[in-house]
Amino acid sequence: MSFRKELGAKQRKKLISSVYAPGFPSNQLKNHVQFVLNDEKKQMSFLLNKDQSITFFSFEDMYLPTLKFIRMHSELEFPIVQVDEGAVKFVINGADIFSQGIVKIANDFTENSIVTIINPQDSVLCVGKSLFSSNDILLKKGKCILNLHYLGDRIWDEII
C-alpha cells in the first residue's frame, strides 16, 4: 500500500538533507520536493514535485535523482560510465553492468559511488552503485555496477 503526503517546511528540509544530487544547488531542491510517497510493499520512498512527478527515489540512507530529473538538469555532476552498444539492451532491461561492457569512464570515483551509465550516443540509461573504484573496474571481471534505476522501469514509468 502506498501513502502520499504533502511535506511541511521542517519535513522538507530534513528530507532535502538526505538528497544526493552533486552539483545541484541545494537551495533549488525545495522546488523539486513537495510530497513524499511511501511504498510499504517495496519498502521504498519517493519524493515528488508539485506536479506529482517523481523526482527522487530512496536507496539505502539517501534519495537519488530519477533519470528524468538527471536528463532535465545538466548541472548534476555524477561520475559517468559509458557502455558499448551490446550492453545497452541488457542495462535497459535491469541488468547490472559488467566490466566487459564498459567502454569509457569519464570521472574518477571510489567504491560504492553513485554513477550514471550512458550509451554510445551519450544518453543516460541508468543510475547505479559502483562495486569498485574507477581505477579497479576495468581490471575486474564480471559485475562491477549495480543497476538501481533504468529507462523503462517502474520509477521511469511512474507506476508505483
Residue frames as a rotation matrix with the C-alpha (Angstrom) as fourth column:
MET 1
0.583 0.812 0.000 0.00
0.812 -0.583 0.000 0.00
0.000 0.000 -1.000 0.00
SER 2
-0.466 -0.739 0.486 1.26
0.752 -0.621 -0.223 3.47
0.467 0.261 0.845 -0.88
PHE 3
0.468 0.556 -0.687 0.81
0.820 -0.564 0.102 6.64
-0.330 -0.611 -0.719 1.13
ARG 4
-0.223 -0.461 0.859 1.29
0.709 -0.681 -0.181 10.10
0.668 0.569 0.479 -0.37
LYS 5
0.476 0.325 -0.817 1.73
0.840 -0.444 0.313 13.04
-0.261 -0.835 -0.484 1.98
GLU 6
0.609 -0.267 0.747 2.42
0.203 -0.858 -0.472 16.72
0.767 0.439 -0.468 1.46
LEU 7
-0.064 -0.772 -0.632 5.51
0.936 0.172 -0.306 17.86
0.345 -0.611 0.712 3.31
GLY 8
0.938 0.241 -0.247 5.70
0.329 -0.844 0.423 20.73
-0.107 -0.478 -0.872 5.75
ALA 9
0.720 -0.677 0.152 8.70
-0.498 -0.656 -0.568 23.06
0.484 0.333 -0.809 5.77
LYS 10
0.171 -0.674 0.719 10.56
-0.907 0.176 0.381 21.18
-0.384 -0.717 -0.581 8.54
GLN 11
0.504 0.073 0.861 9.91
0.059 0.991 -0.118 17.77
-0.862 0.110 0.495 6.97
ARG 12
0.976 -0.127 0.178 11.01
0.171 -0.066 -0.983 19.03
0.136 0.990 -0.042 3.56
LYS 13
0.502 -0.834 0.231 14.23
-0.814 -0.545 -0.199 20.49
0.292 -0.089 -0.952 4.99
LYS 14
0.154 -0.410 0.899 15.02
-0.639 0.652 0.407 17.20
-0.753 -0.637 -0.162 6.75
LEU 15
0.664 0.158 0.730 14.40
0.332 0.813 -0.478 15.13
-0.670 0.560 0.488 3.61
ILE 16
0.945 -0.328 0.006 16.38
-0.164 -0.488 -0.857 17.52
0.284 0.809 -0.515 1.39
SER 17
0.314 -0.875 0.368 19.42
-0.920 -0.184 0.346 16.96
-0.235 -0.447 -0.863 3.62
SER 18
-0.040 -0.320 0.947 19.39
-0.155 0.938 0.310 13.30
-0.987 -0.134 -0.087 2.56
VAL 19
0.939 0.335 0.078 19.11
0.049 0.094 -0.994 14.03
-0.340 0.938 0.072 -1.19
TYR 20
-0.088 -0.985 0.151 22.21
0.318 0.116 0.941 13.14
-0.944 0.131 0.303 -3.19
ALA 21
0.805 0.309 0.506 22.42
0.582 -0.249 -0.774 15.48
-0.114 0.918 -0.380 -6.19
PRO 22
-0.023 -0.923 -0.384 26.07
0.692 -0.292 0.660 16.56
-0.721 -0.251 0.646 -6.68
GLY 23
-0.863 -0.421 0.280 26.46
0.497 -0.605 0.621 19.92
-0.092 0.676 0.732 -8.35
PHE 24
-0.092 0.904 0.418 22.79
0.608 -0.282 0.742 20.83
0.788 0.323 -0.524 -7.99
PRO 25
-0.683 -0.180 0.708 22.17
-0.302 -0.812 -0.499 23.98
0.665 -0.555 0.501 -5.88
SER 26
-0.779 0.345 -0.523 20.65
0.606 0.629 -0.487 22.85
0.161 -0.696 -0.699 -2.58
ASN 27
-0.715 0.542 -0.442 18.51
-0.131 -0.725 -0.677 25.99
-0.687 -0.426 0.589 -2.35
GLN 28
-0.456 0.558 -0.693 16.72
-0.881 -0.173 0.441 24.87
0.126 0.812 0.570 -5.54
LEU 29
-0.929 0.069 -0.364 15.96
0.071 0.997 0.008 21.38
0.364 -0.018 -0.931 -4.26
LYS 30
-0.720 0.686 -0.105 12.97
0.087 -0.061 -0.994 22.64
-0.688 -0.725 -0.016 -2.29
ASN 31
-0.229 0.634 -0.739 11.22
-0.891 -0.442 -0.103 23.36
-0.392 0.634 0.666 -5.61
HIS 32
-0.293 0.022 -0.956 11.50
-0.675 0.703 0.223 19.67
0.677 0.711 -0.191 -6.51
VAL 33
-0.802 0.036 -0.596 10.42
0.394 0.782 -0.483 18.18
0.449 -0.622 -0.642 -3.19
GLN 34
-0.503 0.716 0.484 6.78
-0.709 -0.662 0.243 18.80
0.495 -0.221 0.840 -2.29
PHE 35
0.618 0.756 0.218 5.35
-0.774 0.535 0.338 15.37
0.138 -0.377 0.916 -1.47
VAL 36
-0.668 -0.711 0.217 6.63
-0.731 0.682 -0.015 12.06
-0.138 -0.169 -0.976 -0.17
LEU 37
0.483 0.747 -0.457 5.21
-0.790 0.597 0.141 8.74
0.378 0.293 0.878 -1.33
ASN 38
-0.453 -0.589 0.669 5.95
-0.818 0.574 -0.049 5.74
-0.355 -0.570 -0.741 0.86
ASP 39
0.290 0.463 -0.838 5.52
-0.722 0.680 0.126 2.34
0.628 0.569 0.531 -0.73
GLU 40
0.221 -0.157 0.962 5.37
-0.890 0.370 0.265 -0.17
-0.398 -0.916 -0.058 2.11
LYS 41
0.944 0.191 0.268 5.29
-0.077 0.920 -0.385 -3.16
-0.320 0.343 0.883 -0.22
LYS 42
0.656 -0.744 0.129 8.62
0.351 0.149 -0.924 -2.25
0.668 0.652 0.359 -1.87
GLN 43
0.569 -0.390 -0.724 9.95
0.725 -0.179 0.665 -0.60
-0.389 -0.903 0.181 1.29
MET 44
-0.537 -0.679 0.501 10.85
0.831 -0.528 0.175 2.49
0.146 0.510 0.848 -0.73
SER 45
0.249 0.560 -0.790 10.05
0.503 -0.772 -0.389 6.16
-0.828 -0.301 -0.473 -0.61
PHE 46
-0.216 -0.234 0.948 9.77
0.947 -0.287 0.145 8.64
0.238 0.929 0.283 -3.44
LEU 47
-0.389 0.087 -0.917 9.94
0.336 -0.914 -0.229 12.42
-0.858 -0.397 0.327 -3.42
LEU 48
0.009 0.519 0.854 7.57
1.000 0.004 -0.013 14.20
-0.010 0.855 -0.519 -5.77
ASN 49
-0.961 -0.266 0.077 7.43
0.272 -0.958 0.087 17.75
0.051 0.105 0.993 -7.09
LYS 50
-0.601 0.769 -0.217 4.29
-0.330 -0.486 -0.809 19.91
-0.728 -0.415 0.546 -7.05
ASP 51
-0.168 0.518 -0.839 3.17
-0.973 0.051 0.226 18.32
0.159 0.854 0.496 -10.35
GLN 52
0.569 0.363 0.738 3.17
-0.629 0.770 0.106 14.95
-0.530 -0.524 0.667 -8.55
SER 53
0.736 -0.432 -0.522 6.05
-0.268 0.522 -0.810 13.64
0.622 0.736 0.268 -10.71
ILE 54
0.858 -0.480 -0.182 8.71
0.443 0.514 0.734 11.51
-0.259 -0.711 0.654 -9.05
THR 55
0.764 -0.636 0.108 11.97
-0.493 -0.684 -0.539 13.43
0.416 0.358 -0.836 -8.72
PHE 56
-0.381 -0.891 0.246 13.94
-0.853 0.235 -0.466 11.27
0.357 -0.387 -0.850 -6.25
PHE 57
0.639 0.511 -0.575 13.81
-0.245 0.844 0.478 7.67
0.729 -0.164 0.664 -5.03
SER 58
0.592 -0.396 0.702 15.16
-0.774 -0.037 0.632 6.18
-0.224 -0.918 -0.328 -1.83
PHE 59
0.599 -0.502 -0.624 18.22
0.068 0.808 -0.585 3.98
0.798 0.308 0.518 -1.75
GLU 60
-0.274 -0.636 -0.721 19.91
0.786 0.284 -0.549 2.99
0.554 -0.717 0.423 1.49
ASP 61
-0.079 0.213 -0.974 20.07
0.873 -0.456 -0.171 6.20
-0.481 -0.864 -0.150 3.59
MET 62
-0.697 -0.224 -0.681 19.66
-0.053 -0.931 0.360 8.73
-0.715 0.287 0.638 0.79
TYR 63
0.552 0.824 0.129 17.46
0.217 0.008 -0.976 9.88
-0.805 0.567 -0.175 -2.05
LEU 64
-0.616 -0.748 0.246 18.81
0.382 -0.010 0.924 9.65
-0.689 0.663 0.292 -5.59
PRO 65
-0.281 0.519 -0.808 17.53
-0.691 -0.693 -0.205 11.62
-0.666 0.501 0.553 -8.59
THR 66
0.450 0.508 0.734 15.43
0.235 0.726 -0.646 9.85
-0.862 0.464 0.207 -11.19
LEU 67
-0.408 -0.592 0.695 16.62
0.809 0.119 0.576 9.60
-0.424 0.797 0.431 -14.79
LYS 68
0.392 0.618 0.682 14.04
0.833 -0.553 0.023 12.20
0.391 0.559 -0.731 -15.81
PHE 69
0.930 -0.094 -0.355 15.47
0.150 -0.786 0.600 14.61
-0.336 -0.612 -0.716 -13.25
ILE 70
0.020 -0.998 0.059 19.04
0.365 0.062 0.929 13.88
-0.931 0.004 0.365 -14.38
ARG 71
-0.259 -0.081 0.962 18.14
0.963 0.052 0.264 14.42
-0.071 0.995 0.065 -18.03
MET 72
0.669 0.601 0.437 16.50
0.623 -0.774 0.111 17.79
0.405 0.198 -0.893 -17.25
HIS 73
0.945 -0.326 0.004 19.38
-0.251 -0.721 0.646 19.07
-0.208 -0.612 -0.763 -15.11
SER 74
0.694 -0.718 -0.055 22.74
0.279 0.339 -0.899 19.03
0.664 0.608 0.435 -16.86
GLU 75
0.243 -0.616 0.749 24.39
-0.709 -0.640 -0.297 20.71
0.662 -0.459 -0.592 -13.86
LEU 76
0.894 0.061 0.444 24.39
-0.365 0.673 0.644 17.40
-0.259 -0.737 0.624 -11.95
GLU 77
0.179 -0.948 -0.261 27.96
-0.934 -0.081 -0.348 16.15
0.309 0.307 -0.900 -11.60
PHE 78
0.773 0.110 0.625 27.75
-0.352 0.894 0.278 12.39
-0.528 -0.435 0.729 -11.35
PRO 79
-0.486 -0.869 0.093 30.65
-0.475 0.352 0.807 10.19
-0.734 0.347 -0.584 -12.42
ILE 80
0.507 0.665 -0.548 29.87
-0.800 0.127 -0.586 8.83
-0.320 0.736 0.597 -15.89
VAL 81
-0.484 -0.556 0.676 30.47
-0.181 0.819 0.544 5.32
-0.856 0.141 -0.497 -17.19
GLN 82
0.071 0.476 -0.877 29.87
-0.975 -0.152 -0.161 4.61
-0.210 0.866 0.453 -20.88
VAL 83
-0.062 -0.013 0.998 28.85
-0.068 0.998 0.009 1.14
-0.996 -0.067 -0.063 -22.06
ASP 84
-0.939 -0.295 -0.177 29.06
-0.206 0.071 0.976 -0.33
-0.275 0.953 -0.127 -25.54
GLU 85
-0.375 0.841 -0.389 26.03
-0.892 -0.214 0.398 -0.82
0.251 0.497 0.831 -27.79
GLY 86
-0.365 0.185 -0.912 25.86
-0.059 0.974 0.220 -4.53
0.929 0.134 -0.345 -26.94
ALA 87
-0.855 -0.021 -0.517 25.32
0.500 0.224 -0.836 -3.78
0.133 -0.974 -0.181 -23.25
VAL 88
-0.847 0.503 0.172 22.54
-0.507 -0.862 0.022 -1.22
0.159 -0.068 0.985 -23.78
LYS 89
-0.060 0.910 -0.410 19.67
-0.474 0.336 0.814 -3.71
0.879 0.243 0.411 -24.22
PHE 90
-0.138 -0.043 -0.990 20.69
0.658 0.743 -0.124 -5.54
0.741 -0.668 -0.074 -21.05
VAL 91
-0.942 -0.270 -0.200 21.04
0.330 -0.635 -0.699 -2.35
0.062 -0.724 0.687 -18.99
ILE 92
-0.679 0.727 0.103 17.58
-0.707 -0.685 0.174 -1.08
0.197 0.045 0.979 -20.00
ASN 93
0.195 0.709 -0.678 16.14
-0.195 0.705 0.682 -4.44
0.961 -0.001 0.276 -19.01
GLY 94
0.825 0.216 0.522 17.52
-0.498 -0.158 0.853 -4.01
0.266 -0.964 -0.023 -15.49
ALA 95
0.690 -0.621 -0.373 20.78
0.599 0.778 -0.187 -5.97
0.406 -0.094 0.909 -15.71
ASP 96
0.692 -0.588 -0.418 23.75
0.104 -0.492 0.864 -4.90
-0.714 -0.642 -0.280 -13.65
ILE 97
0.817 -0.451 -0.361 26.76
-0.547 -0.403 -0.734 -3.55
0.185 0.796 -0.576 -15.53
PHE 98
0.771 -0.602 0.206 29.69
0.493 0.770 0.406 -5.86
-0.403 -0.212 0.890 -16.20
SER 99
0.169 -0.803 -0.571 33.22
-0.146 -0.594 0.791 -4.62
-0.975 -0.050 -0.217 -16.77
GLN 100
-0.502 -0.382 0.776 33.33
0.619 0.468 0.631 -6.29
-0.604 0.797 0.001 -20.20
GLY 101
0.243 0.715 0.656 30.65
0.967 -0.236 -0.102 -3.87
0.082 0.658 -0.748 -21.48
ILE 102
0.674 -0.030 -0.738 32.36
0.284 -0.912 0.296 -0.68
-0.682 -0.409 -0.607 -20.26
VAL 103
0.562 -0.433 0.705 34.00
0.741 -0.116 -0.662 1.45
0.369 0.894 0.256 -22.94
LYS 104
-0.334 -0.620 0.710 34.93
0.253 -0.784 -0.566 4.62
0.908 -0.009 0.419 -21.07
ILE 105
0.265 0.324 -0.908 34.98
0.964 -0.109 0.242 6.10
-0.021 -0.940 -0.342 -17.56
ALA 106
0.382 -0.015 0.924 34.63
0.452 -0.869 -0.201 9.89
0.806 0.494 -0.326 -17.61
ASN 107
0.317 -0.231 0.920 35.38
-0.699 -0.713 0.062 10.77
0.641 -0.662 -0.387 -13.99
ASP 108
-0.689 -0.574 -0.443 37.24
-0.059 0.654 -0.754 9.14
0.722 -0.494 -0.485 -11.12
PHE 109
0.340 0.780 0.526 35.15
-0.745 -0.118 0.656 7.66
0.574 -0.615 0.541 -8.32
THR 110
-0.662 -0.536 0.524 35.52
-0.750 0.474 -0.462 5.44
-0.001 -0.698 -0.716 -5.30
GLU 111
-0.829 0.382 -0.410 33.95
0.335 0.924 0.185 2.13
0.449 0.016 -0.893 -4.40
ASN 112
-0.305 0.840 -0.449 30.21
0.914 0.127 -0.384 2.45
-0.266 -0.528 -0.806 -3.51
SER 113
-0.819 0.026 -0.573 29.83
-0.113 -0.987 0.117 5.69
-0.562 0.160 0.811 -5.50
ILE 114
0.323 0.922 0.215 26.63
0.359 0.091 -0.929 6.58
-0.876 0.377 -0.301 -7.30
VAL 115
-0.765 -0.615 -0.192 27.29
-0.017 -0.278 0.961 6.77
-0.644 0.738 0.202 -11.05
THR 116
0.415 0.840 -0.351 25.31
-0.524 -0.096 -0.847 7.32
-0.744 0.535 0.400 -14.24
ILE 117
-0.381 -0.431 0.818 25.56
0.405 0.718 0.567 4.90
-0.831 0.547 -0.099 -17.13
ILE 118
0.178 0.399 -0.900 25.39
-0.635 -0.652 -0.415 6.30
-0.752 0.645 0.137 -20.65
ASN 119
0.667 0.082 0.740 25.13
0.451 0.747 -0.489 4.70
-0.593 0.660 0.462 -24.08
PRO 120
-0.286 -0.860 0.423 27.49
0.889 -0.073 0.453 5.42
-0.358 0.506 0.785 -27.03
GLN 121
-0.063 0.342 0.938 25.26
0.660 -0.691 0.296 8.37
0.749 0.637 -0.182 -28.01
ASP 122
-0.891 -0.435 0.131 25.77
0.162 -0.573 -0.803 9.93
0.425 -0.694 0.581 -24.53
SER 123
0.005 0.948 0.317 22.18
-0.547 -0.263 0.795 9.38
0.837 -0.177 0.517 -23.40
VAL 124
-0.633 -0.249 0.733 21.69
-0.774 0.215 -0.595 8.42
-0.009 -0.944 -0.329 -19.73
LEU 125
-0.276 0.465 -0.841 20.45
-0.271 0.802 0.533 4.83
0.922 0.375 -0.095 -19.36
CYS 126
0.558 0.458 -0.693 20.61
0.468 0.516 0.718 4.17
0.686 -0.724 0.074 -15.63
VAL 127
0.296 -0.437 0.850 21.73
-0.832 -0.554 0.005 5.19
0.469 -0.709 -0.527 -12.19
GLY 128
0.607 -0.123 -0.785 23.96
0.195 0.981 -0.003 2.68
0.771 -0.151 0.619 -10.46
LYS 129
0.795 -0.417 0.439 26.18
-0.563 -0.239 0.791 1.99
-0.225 -0.877 -0.425 -7.49
SER 130
0.272 -0.792 -0.546 29.79
-0.637 0.277 -0.719 1.04
0.721 0.544 -0.429 -8.16
LEU 131
0.989 0.009 -0.150 31.18
0.090 0.766 0.637 -2.07
0.121 -0.643 0.756 -6.54
PHE 132
0.185 -0.981 -0.058 34.76
0.957 0.167 0.238 -0.95
-0.224 -0.099 0.970 -7.24
SER 133
0.124 -0.241 -0.962 36.67
0.029 -0.969 0.246 2.29
-0.992 -0.059 -0.114 -7.73
SER 134
0.875 0.207 -0.438 37.08
-0.381 -0.266 -0.886 3.72
-0.300 0.942 -0.154 -11.24
ASN 135
-0.014 -0.971 -0.239 40.74
-0.999 0.003 0.049 2.60
-0.047 0.239 -0.970 -11.20
ASP 136
-0.669 -0.284 0.687 39.81
-0.433 0.900 -0.049 -1.02
-0.604 -0.330 -0.725 -10.44
ILE 137
0.320 0.944 0.079 36.69
-0.495 0.237 -0.836 -1.54
-0.808 0.228 0.543 -12.57
LEU 138
0.646 -0.052 -0.762 38.44
-0.748 0.156 -0.645 -2.31
0.152 0.986 0.062 -15.83
LEU 139
-0.507 -0.861 -0.046 40.86
-0.808 0.493 -0.324 -4.65
0.301 -0.127 -0.945 -14.05
LYS 140
-0.492 0.425 0.760 38.00
-0.451 0.622 -0.640 -6.80
-0.745 -0.657 -0.114 -12.72
LYS 141
-0.891 0.347 -0.292 35.89
-0.092 0.491 0.866 -9.39
0.444 0.799 -0.406 -14.50
GLY 142
-0.450 0.807 -0.383 32.13
0.843 0.525 0.115 -9.61
0.294 -0.271 -0.916 -14.05
LYS 143
0.537 0.828 0.161 29.63
0.692 -0.542 0.478 -7.40
0.483 -0.146 -0.864 -12.27
CYS 144
-0.571 -0.802 -0.173 31.01
0.777 -0.461 -0.427 -4.01
0.263 -0.379 0.887 -11.26
ILE 145
-0.920 0.352 0.173 28.00
-0.382 -0.906 -0.185 -1.64
0.091 -0.236 0.967 -11.04
LEU 146
-0.622 0.782 0.041 24.57
0.646 0.541 -0.539 -2.38
-0.444 -0.309 -0.841 -9.56
ASN 147
-0.735 0.476 0.482 21.68
0.206 -0.521 0.828 -1.08
0.646 0.708 0.285 -11.66
LEU 148
-0.845 0.383 -0.373 19.40
0.341 -0.150 -0.928 0.90
-0.411 -0.912 -0.004 -9.29
HIS 149
0.235 0.901 -0.365 17.06
0.111 -0.398 -0.911 2.69
-0.966 0.174 -0.193 -11.73
TYR 150
-0.783 -0.545 0.299 16.88
0.283 0.116 0.952 2.36
-0.554 0.830 0.064 -15.50
LEU 151
-0.683 0.520 -0.513 14.92
-0.728 -0.544 0.418 3.51
-0.062 0.659 0.750 -18.54
GLY 152
-0.248 0.701 -0.669 11.54
-0.499 0.500 0.708 1.80
0.830 0.509 0.226 -18.66
ASP 153
-0.805 0.005 -0.593 11.42
0.446 0.665 -0.600 0.61
0.391 -0.747 -0.537 -15.04
ARG 154
0.093 0.943 -0.320 8.52
0.953 0.009 0.302 1.33
0.288 -0.334 -0.898 -12.68
ILE 155
-0.051 -0.170 -0.984 10.07
0.583 -0.805 0.109 4.59
-0.811 -0.569 0.141 -11.48
TRP 156
-0.944 -0.323 -0.070 10.60
0.109 -0.504 0.857 5.82
-0.312 0.801 0.511 -15.07
ASP 157
-0.619 0.772 0.145 7.01
0.374 0.126 0.919 4.94
0.691 0.623 -0.367 -15.97
GLU 158
-0.778 0.255 0.574 5.83
-0.590 -0.613 -0.526 6.29
0.217 -0.748 0.627 -12.58
ILE 159
0.284 0.792 -0.540 3.90
-0.324 0.609 0.724 3.10
0.902 -0.031 0.430 -11.88
ILE 160
-0.749 -0.548 0.373 4.22
-0.489 0.077 -0.869 2.87
0.447 -0.833 -0.326 -8.12
